[in-house]
Amino acid sequence: MSGEPGEQRQLLKGKHCLVLEDEFLIVLDIEETLQSLGAAAVVCANAVAPALAALDGAATFDFAVLDFKLNEETSEPVARALHARGIPYVFITGLIKAAQPGDEFAHVPTVTKPYDQPSLIAAFARALKNR
C-alpha cells in the first residue's frame, strides 16, 4: 500500500468492523479512522462478552480492532473466535512488551498505545494482506 489518501479511503470500503476497546475516547478515534477508510458499519464493545455476542449475532464482520487488555480480562477469546472465522484483526495495547499478546498471536499486527493514525492504518493494511 503506497499510503496515498485515495487508496487509504478504500482500504475498508464496505466492510463491517468490530471494535473491542474499553477506553471511550480511543473507541471514538478508532471508529472515526475506520469510517475514514470506508467502513460501512462499526460495532463497538467494551468487554469480551458483548464482543462475542456481536460475533454470534446477526451481523457479519470483515475486520476487527481489539484492545489486548481490558480491565480484568484480555481479548484473547475474541481473537480466537475471529481467527476461527477467518476474520482479520489487529491488537492495540498500552502494555509493555512482556505483557503483550503471546506466540499464539505472533502473526497479528500489534500497535502500541499511544499510536498515531499512520501506524494504525499500516497495521490494518498488514492484517488485511495476511488474510
Protein Blocks (a to p, Z undefined) as FASTA:
>chain_A
ZZiaklmmmmmgoiacddddfbfklmmmmmmmmmmnopabdcddfbfklmmmmmmmmbdc
fbdcddfbgcjbcfklmmmmmmmnopacddddfbdfklmccfklmmpccddddddfklmm
mmmmmmmmmZZ
